[in-house]
Amino acid sequence: MVEALPAPPVDRRFLAGWGRTAPTPAELVGVRTAEDVRAAVRRAGGRGVAARGLARSYGDAAQNAGGTVLDMAGLDQVRQVDLAAGAVEVDAGVPLDRLMSLLVPMGLFVPVTPGTRYVTVGGAIAADIHGKNHHQAGSFCQHVDWLDLLTADGQVRRVSPDADPELFWATAGGMGLTGVVLAARVRMKRIESSQVLVDTDRTPDLASLMALLTETDHLYDYSVAWIDCVARGRRMGRSVLTRGRFARRDELPEKKQRDPLRYATSVKLSAPDLFPPGLLNLGTVAAFNEVWYRKSPTRKRDQLQGIPTFFHPLDGVGEWNRIYGPRGFVQYQFVVPFGAEEALREAMLRISSAGTASFLAVLKRFGPANPGPLSFPAPGWTLALDIPVGGSRLATLLDELDQLVVEAGGKIYLAKDSRLRPEVFERMYPDLGRFRAVRQRVDPDGVFTSDLARRLSL
């Protein structure tokens, strides 16, 4: 008689996204193997299952009220590093942070990274993350050779752009609703050093920023603009634009050439959970923005920056989301097509006039889209905002922005959404029917679900 394996540990708790809004109760089940995942899915009740990595989705994508949530962080083995091919095979719970620590000294960097390195590979696939290099390299799933997906019938299917491409691309950006990603093979980026050569320009208004990005974006591997969403009038949209590429070894100072791939990170401090509501208000954010803009160089070329400084500056502050206080914050990110620049200008005008305080706001240009029906990036302009919850105008402003975006042929990013209405969502994602057809094929009973899926009737 074979002895039954013990059930994975279950932790009943309230779960929220990184924005700390709308927590809901679920059974959080720790998993370490594919069999753990299969068993947890088999035992799940009528409220279904959602997978959760490092909880950096801002909204409710990794919540499942009254149901089961799989804590994937324990499924964290790096299976193989193929230096010749520049690729890795990893479990879904491996964080990008660990991949960088392991592989940068070997001359490999992740192909795409968002603004935080604390994202799992499974989460990167589920959200089809993008970074500062989308205009050159596309999104994360465009660098995935294959992924192993546990579907509702208990099968583990190896899918790729060539083997069941419809399921692969429905999983890319599918927010975990086609199954649980268990492992993947990811092609990495070869680098000669861990230093980035950075050019910085300070622009006085939105028109200047957009013109500079349009003229020069193709010259850089990475680009992003911090944008002041509080400034009004002639200063509306004033920005600090940073663009760069990895330095070659021979471009480093002699001292750095001795160890060109040295890589180290640190969390300099952690934000306590003591910040009161309203700390980040229009006055404090306006003061910060003024200082940040003035201290930035008007024009600087070929400055060397390390990976943490250029790619992940906020990761130097642990639990930085606490700064927004107990009510949390909304992250709102949208893309509008090239040719719809007037919609972007109107959005900026409404944001700056509304009196809301967006502490972090970034503008980028996206390159071509991939075949994923729910993948967010599409050719155009993307603006991301962090807005503290509170104030009578916030809900109205975001509804107005939704309407503006959808009428311009744009959409918002599901990994950051916490409040979009389903009828607006359907207009933003015209390929939703294709996604639903694939999901119906592999999960006809809706075993894999989430608060986001129920809210948007996915």
C-alpha positions as CSV (number, residue, x, y, z in Angstrom):
1,M,0.0,0.0,0.0
2,V,1.4,3.4,-1.0
3,E,1.3,5.9,1.8
4,A,-0.6,9.1,0.8
5,L,1.5,12.2,0.6
6,P,0.7,14.9,3.1
7,A,-1.4,17.8,1.8
8,P,0.4,21.0,1.1
9,P,0.1,23.6,3.9
10,V,-3.0,25.8,3.9
11,D,-3.1,29.3,5.2
12,R,-6.5,31.0,5.4
13,R,-6.0,34.8,5.0
14,F,-7.0,38.0,3.3
15,L,-5.0,38.7,0.2
16,A,-4.5,41.9,-1.8
17,G,-2.5,43.1,-4.7
18,W,0.5,45.5,-4.5
19,G,-1.9,48.4,-4.5
20,R,-3.3,47.1,-1.2
21,T,-6.9,47.8,-2.3
22,A,-9.9,45.4,-1.9
23,P,-8.4,42.4,0.0
24,T,-10.5,39.2,-0.1
25,P,-10.2,36.0,1.9
26,A,-8.9,32.8,0.4
27,E,-7.1,29.5,1.3
28,L,-3.4,30.1,0.4
29,V,-1.8,26.7,-0.4
30,G,1.9,26.4,-0.6
31,V,3.2,24.2,-3.4
32,R,6.7,22.9,-4.1
33,T,6.2,20.4,-6.9
34,A,4.0,19.8,-9.9
35,E,2.2,17.1,-8.0
36,D,1.4,19.6,-5.2
37,V,-0.2,21.8,-7.8
38,R,-2.1,18.9,-9.3
39,A,-3.4,17.8,-5.9
40,A,-4.4,21.3,-4.9
41,V,-6.3,21.8,-8.1
42,R,-8.0,18.5,-7.7
43,R,-9.1,19.4,-4.1
44,A,-10.3,22.9,-5.0
45,G,-14.0,23.6,-4.4
46,G,-16.5,25.5,-6.4
47,R,-14.7,28.8,-6.1
48,G,-11.8,27.5,-8.2
49,V,-8.1,28.2,-8.2
50,A,-5.7,31.1,-8.8
51,A,-1.9,31.1,-8.9
52,R,0.1,33.7,-7.0
53,G,3.8,34.5,-7.3
54,L,5.3,37.4,-5.5
55,A,2.1,39.4,-5.4
56,R,3.3,42.3,-7.6
57,S,0.1,42.6,-9.6
58,Y,-1.4,45.8,-8.5
59,G,-5.0,44.8,-8.5
60,D,-7.0,41.6,-8.0
61,A,-5.5,39.2,-10.6
62,A,-3.9,37.0,-7.9
63,Q,-6.9,37.0,-5.5
64,N,-9.7,34.5,-5.4
65,A,-12.4,35.3,-2.8
66,G,-13.6,32.2,-1.0
67,G,-11.5,29.9,-3.1
68,T,-8.0,28.5,-3.4
69,V,-4.8,30.5,-4.2
70,L,-1.6,28.6,-4.9
71,D,1.5,30.2,-3.5
72,M,4.0,29.4,-6.3
73,A,7.1,30.8,-4.6
74,G,8.2,27.3,-3.5
75,L,8.3,26.0,-7.0
76,D,11.7,27.6,-7.5
77,Q,14.3,25.4,-9.1
78,V,16.6,26.6,-11.8
79,R,16.7,23.4,-13.9
80,Q,19.3,24.1,-16.5
81,V,21.5,27.0,-17.8
82,D,22.5,26.6,-21.4
83,L,25.3,29.1,-21.8
84,A,25.9,28.2,-25.5
85,A,22.3,28.9,-26.4
86,G,21.9,31.7,-23.9
87,A,18.8,30.1,-22.4
88,V,17.6,28.8,-19.1
89,E,15.0,26.3,-18.0
90,V,13.3,27.3,-14.7
91,D,10.4,26.5,-12.5
92,A,7.6,29.1,-12.6
93,G,8.3,30.3,-9.1
94,V,11.8,31.5,-9.8
95,P,12.1,35.3,-9.4
96,L,13.7,37.5,-12.0
97,D,15.8,38.7,-9.0
98,R,17.4,35.3,-8.6
99,L,17.9,34.9,-12.4
100,M,19.8,38.1,-12.5
101,S,22.0,37.3,-9.5
102,L,22.9,33.9,-11.0
103,L,23.2,34.9,-14.7
104,V,24.5,38.4,-14.9
105,P,28.0,37.2,-13.7
106,M,27.8,34.7,-16.6
107,G,27.1,37.4,-19.2
108,L,23.3,36.9,-19.4
109,F,20.5,39.3,-18.5
110,V,16.7,38.7,-18.5
111,P,15.3,39.6,-21.9
112,V,12.6,41.8,-20.4
113,T,12.2,43.3,-17.0
114,P,9.5,45.5,-15.5
115,G,10.2,48.2,-13.0
116,T,10.7,45.6,-10.2
117,R,12.9,42.5,-10.2
118,Y,10.6,40.8,-7.7
119,V,8.5,39.0,-10.3
120,T,8.3,35.3,-10.9
121,V,8.8,33.7,-14.3
122,G,5.2,32.4,-14.1
123,G,3.9,35.8,-13.3
124,A,6.0,37.3,-16.1
125,I,4.3,34.9,-18.5
126,A,0.8,35.4,-17.0
127,A,1.0,39.2,-17.3
128,D,3.3,39.0,-20.4
129,I,5.4,41.7,-18.8
130,H,7.0,44.5,-20.7
131,G,9.9,46.9,-19.9
132,K,11.9,49.8,-21.2
133,N,12.9,47.8,-24.3
134,H,9.5,46.9,-25.8
135,H,10.1,49.1,-28.8
136,Q,13.2,46.9,-29.5
137,A,12.6,43.5,-27.9
138,G,8.9,43.0,-27.5
139,S,7.3,41.5,-24.3
140,F,8.5,38.6,-22.1
141,C,6.6,35.8,-23.8
142,Q,8.3,36.6,-27.1
143,H,11.4,35.2,-25.5
144,V,9.8,32.0,-24.2
145,D,10.7,28.9,-26.2
146,W,8.1,26.7,-24.4
147,L,6.2,26.5,-21.2
148,D,4.8,23.6,-19.2
149,L,1.1,24.2,-18.3
150,L,-1.0,22.2,-15.9
151,T,-4.6,22.4,-17.3
152,A,-7.9,21.7,-15.6
153,D,-7.9,18.0,-16.6
154,G,-4.7,17.4,-14.6
155,Q,-2.5,17.1,-17.8
156,V,0.8,18.9,-18.1
157,R,1.1,20.2,-21.6
158,R,4.2,21.6,-23.1
159,V,3.1,24.4,-25.4
160,S,5.1,26.8,-27.5
161,P,4.6,29.2,-30.4
162,D,4.8,26.1,-32.6
163,A,3.1,23.5,-30.5
164,D,-0.5,24.5,-29.8
165,P,0.2,28.2,-30.5
166,E,-3.3,29.2,-29.7
167,L,-2.9,27.9,-26.1
168,F,0.5,29.4,-25.8
169,W,-0.6,32.9,-26.8
170,A,-3.8,32.7,-24.7
171,T,-1.5,31.9,-21.7
172,A,0.8,34.9,-22.6
173,G,-1.0,37.7,-20.8
174,G,-3.9,35.4,-19.9
175,M,-3.6,36.2,-16.2
176,G,-3.4,32.6,-15.1
177,L,-6.8,31.6,-16.5
178,T,-5.7,28.9,-18.9
179,G,-3.9,26.8,-16.3
180,V,-0.9,26.9,-14.0
181,V,2.5,27.6,-15.6
182,L,4.9,25.1,-14.0
183,A,8.1,25.7,-15.9
184,A,9.5,27.5,-19.0
185,R,12.6,27.8,-21.2
186,V,13.5,31.5,-21.6
187,R,16.1,33.0,-24.0
188,M,18.3,35.5,-22.3
189,K,20.1,38.6,-23.5
190,R,23.9,38.5,-23.8
191,I,25.8,41.3,-22.1
192,E,29.5,42.2,-21.8
193,S,29.1,44.2,-18.6
194,S,26.6,44.9,-15.8
195,Q,26.8,48.7,-16.5
196,V,24.3,50.7,-18.6
197,L,25.4,53.7,-20.7
198,V,22.7,56.2,-20.0
199,D,21.7,59.5,-21.8
200,T,19.4,61.9,-19.9
201,D,17.4,64.8,-21.3
202,R,15.1,67.1,-19.4
203,T,12.2,68.3,-21.5
204,P,10.0,71.3,-20.6
205,D,6.6,70.0,-21.7
206,L,4.8,67.0,-23.2
207,A,5.2,68.1,-26.8
208,S,9.0,68.3,-26.4
209,L,9.1,64.9,-24.8
210,M,7.0,63.2,-27.5
211,A,9.1,64.8,-30.3
212,L,12.4,63.7,-28.7
213,L,11.1,60.2,-28.1
214,T,9.8,59.9,-31.7
215,E,13.1,61.2,-33.1
216,T,15.5,59.1,-31.0
217,D,13.8,56.1,-29.5
218,H,15.1,53.8,-32.2
219,L,18.7,54.6,-31.3
220,Y,18.4,53.0,-27.8
221,D,17.7,49.6,-26.4
222,Y,16.0,51.0,-23.4
223,S,14.0,54.2,-22.8
224,V,11.6,55.6,-20.3
225,A,10.4,59.1,-19.2
226,W,9.4,60.2,-15.8
227,I,6.7,62.6,-16.3
228,D,5.3,65.3,-14.0
229,C,1.5,64.8,-14.0
230,V,0.9,67.7,-11.5
231,A,2.4,70.5,-13.6
232,R,-0.1,72.5,-15.6
233,G,-0.2,75.1,-18.3
234,R,2.9,75.4,-20.4
235,R,4.8,73.0,-18.1
236,M,2.2,70.2,-18.5
237,G,4.0,66.9,-19.1
238,R,7.5,68.2,-18.3
239,S,9.7,65.2,-18.0
240,V,13.1,63.6,-17.4
241,L,13.9,61.1,-20.3
242,T,16.5,58.4,-19.7
243,R,17.6,56.1,-22.5
244,G,20.5,53.6,-22.6
245,R,22.1,50.3,-23.6
246,F,24.5,47.9,-21.9
247,A,28.1,49.0,-22.1
248,R,30.7,46.9,-23.8
249,R,33.6,45.9,-21.7
250,D,36.0,48.2,-23.6
251,E,33.7,51.2,-22.8
252,L,34.2,50.8,-19.0
253,P,36.8,52.6,-16.9
254,E,39.9,50.5,-16.4
255,K,39.0,49.6,-12.8
256,K,35.6,48.3,-13.8
257,Q,37.0,46.3,-16.7
258,R,38.7,44.0,-14.2
259,D,35.2,42.7,-13.1
260,P,32.8,43.9,-15.8
261,L,30.0,41.6,-14.8
262,R,29.9,42.3,-11.1
263,Y,26.4,42.5,-9.9
264,A,25.0,43.3,-6.4
265,T,21.7,44.5,-5.1
266,S,20.6,45.8,-1.7
267,V,17.5,47.0,0.0
268,K,18.6,50.2,1.7
269,L,15.6,50.6,3.9
270,S,12.0,49.2,4.4
271,A,9.0,51.4,4.6
272,P,7.1,50.8,7.9
273,D,3.4,50.2,7.9
274,L,2.8,53.5,9.7
275,F,2.1,56.1,7.0
276,P,-1.2,57.9,7.5
277,P,-3.8,58.4,4.7
278,G,-3.2,61.5,2.6
279,L,0.5,61.7,3.1
280,L,1.0,61.7,-0.6
281,N,-1.3,64.6,-1.5
282,L,-1.2,67.2,-4.2
283,G,1.0,69.5,-2.2
284,T,3.6,66.9,-1.2
285,V,3.7,65.3,-4.7
286,A,4.1,68.7,-6.4
287,A,7.0,69.6,-4.1
288,F,8.7,66.2,-4.8
289,N,8.2,66.6,-8.5
290,E,9.7,70.1,-8.5
291,V,12.8,68.9,-6.7
292,W,13.1,65.8,-8.9
293,Y,12.8,67.8,-12.1
294,R,15.2,70.6,-11.0
295,K,17.9,68.2,-9.8
296,S,17.9,66.2,-13.0
297,P,20.5,67.3,-15.6
298,T,19.2,69.2,-18.6
299,R,21.4,67.0,-20.8
300,K,23.9,64.3,-19.9
301,R,25.5,61.7,-22.0
302,D,27.2,58.3,-21.5
303,Q,26.6,58.1,-17.7
304,L,27.3,54.6,-16.3
305,Q,24.6,53.2,-14.1
306,G,24.3,49.8,-12.6
307,I,21.4,47.5,-13.2
308,P,19.5,48.2,-10.0
309,T,19.8,52.0,-10.5
310,F,18.7,52.0,-14.1
311,F,16.0,49.3,-14.1
312,H,14.8,48.9,-10.5
313,P,15.3,52.1,-8.4
314,L,12.2,51.5,-6.3
315,D,13.4,48.0,-5.2
316,G,15.9,49.8,-3.0
317,V,13.0,50.6,-0.7
318,G,11.4,47.5,0.8
319,E,7.6,47.5,0.9
320,W,7.4,50.9,-0.8
321,N,3.7,50.5,-1.4
322,R,3.1,51.2,2.3
323,I,4.0,54.9,1.6
324,Y,0.5,55.3,0.2
325,G,-1.1,54.5,3.5
326,P,-3.6,51.9,4.6
327,R,-6.1,52.8,1.8
328,G,-3.5,51.9,-0.8
329,F,-3.3,53.2,-4.4
330,V,-4.5,52.6,-7.9
331,Q,-2.0,52.0,-10.7
332,Y,-3.5,53.0,-14.0
333,Q,-1.7,52.2,-17.2
334,F,-3.0,52.6,-20.7
335,V,-1.8,52.5,-24.3
336,V,-3.1,54.5,-27.2
337,P,-2.0,54.0,-30.8
338,F,0.4,56.1,-32.7
339,G,-1.7,58.7,-34.4
340,A,-3.9,59.1,-31.3
341,E,-1.5,61.6,-29.7
342,E,-4.3,64.0,-29.0
343,A,-5.9,61.4,-26.7
344,L,-2.7,61.2,-24.7
345,R,-2.5,65.0,-24.5
346,E,-6.2,65.1,-23.4
347,A,-5.5,62.4,-20.8
348,M,-2.6,64.5,-19.4
349,L,-4.7,67.6,-19.3
350,R,-7.5,65.8,-17.4
351,I,-5.0,64.3,-14.9
352,S,-3.2,67.5,-14.2
353,S,-6.4,69.4,-13.9
354,A,-8.1,66.9,-11.6
355,G,-6.1,67.6,-8.6
356,T,-5.0,64.0,-8.1
357,A,-1.5,63.3,-6.9
358,S,0.3,60.8,-9.1
359,F,3.6,60.2,-7.4
360,L,5.1,57.9,-10.0
361,A,4.2,58.5,-13.7
362,V,6.2,57.1,-16.7
363,L,5.7,57.4,-20.4
364,K,7.1,54.9,-23.0
365,R,6.6,53.9,-26.6
366,F,5.6,50.4,-27.5
367,G,6.7,48.4,-30.6
368,P,4.7,45.8,-32.5
369,A,2.2,43.6,-30.6
370,N,2.4,39.8,-30.4
371,P,-0.5,37.4,-31.1
372,G,-1.6,37.2,-27.5
373,P,-5.3,38.1,-27.4
374,L,-5.0,39.5,-23.8
375,S,-1.4,40.7,-24.1
376,F,-1.3,44.4,-23.3
377,P,1.5,46.0,-25.4
378,A,0.5,47.4,-28.8
379,P,2.2,50.0,-31.0
380,G,1.7,53.4,-29.4
381,W,2.2,55.5,-26.3
382,T,1.8,54.0,-22.8
383,L,1.4,56.0,-19.7
384,A,1.4,54.5,-16.2
385,L,0.3,56.4,-13.1
386,D,0.2,55.6,-9.3
387,I,-2.6,57.5,-7.6
388,P,-3.4,57.3,-3.9
389,V,-6.9,56.1,-3.1
390,G,-9.1,58.9,-1.8
391,G,-10.7,62.0,-3.1
392,S,-14.2,62.4,-4.5
393,R,-12.9,62.9,-8.1
394,L,-10.8,59.8,-8.5
395,A,-13.5,57.3,-9.6
396,T,-14.9,59.8,-12.1
397,L,-11.5,60.7,-13.5
398,L,-10.6,57.0,-14.1
399,D,-14.0,56.4,-15.8
400,E,-13.4,59.4,-18.0
401,L,-9.9,58.1,-18.9
402,D,-11.3,54.7,-19.7
403,Q,-13.7,56.3,-22.2
404,L,-11.0,58.4,-23.7
405,V,-8.7,55.5,-24.1
406,V,-11.3,53.1,-25.6
407,E,-12.5,55.8,-28.1
408,A,-8.9,56.2,-29.2
409,G,-8.5,52.5,-29.9
410,G,-6.5,51.9,-26.7
411,K,-6.6,49.6,-23.7
412,I,-5.5,49.3,-20.1
413,Y,-3.1,46.8,-18.5
414,L,-4.9,44.0,-16.7
415,A,-1.9,43.3,-14.4
416,K,-2.4,46.8,-12.9
417,D,-6.2,47.0,-13.1
418,S,-8.5,46.9,-10.0
419,R,-11.7,48.6,-11.2
420,L,-12.4,48.4,-14.9
421,R,-16.0,47.7,-15.9
422,P,-16.6,44.5,-18.0
423,E,-18.4,46.3,-20.8
424,V,-15.5,48.7,-21.3
425,F,-13.0,45.9,-21.1
426,E,-14.7,44.1,-23.9
427,R,-14.3,47.1,-26.2
428,M,-10.7,47.5,-25.3
429,Y,-9.8,43.9,-26.1
430,P,-11.4,43.0,-29.4
431,D,-9.7,39.5,-29.5
432,L,-11.4,38.5,-26.2
433,G,-13.6,36.0,-28.1
434,R,-10.5,34.1,-29.3
435,F,-9.2,34.0,-25.7
436,R,-12.6,32.7,-24.4
437,A,-12.6,30.0,-27.0
438,V,-9.2,28.7,-26.0
439,R,-10.2,28.8,-22.3
440,Q,-13.4,27.0,-23.0
441,R,-11.4,24.2,-24.7
442,V,-8.9,23.7,-21.9
443,D,-11.0,24.7,-18.9
444,P,-14.7,24.3,-19.7
445,D,-15.8,24.4,-16.0
446,G,-13.8,27.5,-15.1
447,V,-11.6,25.8,-12.6
448,F,-9.0,28.6,-12.9
449,T,-10.4,31.9,-11.9
450,S,-9.7,35.0,-9.9
451,D,-11.4,38.1,-8.6
452,L,-10.3,39.9,-11.7
453,A,-11.8,37.1,-13.9
454,R,-15.2,37.4,-12.1
455,R,-15.2,41.2,-12.2
456,L,-14.5,41.3,-15.9
457,S,-16.6,38.3,-16.8
458,L,-13.6,36.6,-18.4
